[in-house]
Amino acid sequence: MAKVTLTVNGRTMSGECDDRTLLVHFIREKLGLTGTHVGCDTTQCGACVVHMDGRSVKSCSILAVQASGSTVTTIEGIAAQGELHPVQAAFNQHHGLQCGFCTPGMVMTAVDMIARHGGALDEATVRHELEGNICRCTGYHNIVRAVLAANEEMHGAARQAAE
């Protein structure tokens, strides 16, 4: 058994697990944060995306012991003071979810994508970057609209403030 200590959503959390435990299972089973979903365990679907040390990663592709010492943000950690993150709000407003299974991974991927591109996103880029996330319900159109709307809200306000 290995002891794993992470900073998760701003709090230091520890637990013991088998050396073979995937980060997604550690987050869900040891830390009780079930917003991160287990989809395929083969990095195909993206339902398990979290941010580790500021970058989006598929938590089914990382062992918990490999992540020890890292800072992890899950879907539970992106809202602030009870207010939805702009990406979460945009997914709701633009109907970017149906069954909701892929939604946590899609949202976490979108948050990272928007941060990396600094507001310079277009439909083609969003569609390309969402290729690692599978949704079996929506056809992606509303997800793409939600990401672009959140991008505009987050960076449009910054552009206006700079002017």
Secondary structure by P-SEA (a helix, b strand, c coil): cbbbbbbcccbbbbbbbcccccaaaaaccccccccccccccccccccbbbbccccccccccccccccccbbbbccccccccccccaaaaaaaaacccccccaaaaaaaaaaaaaaaacccccaaaaaaaacccccccccaaaaaaaaaaaaaaacaaaaaaac
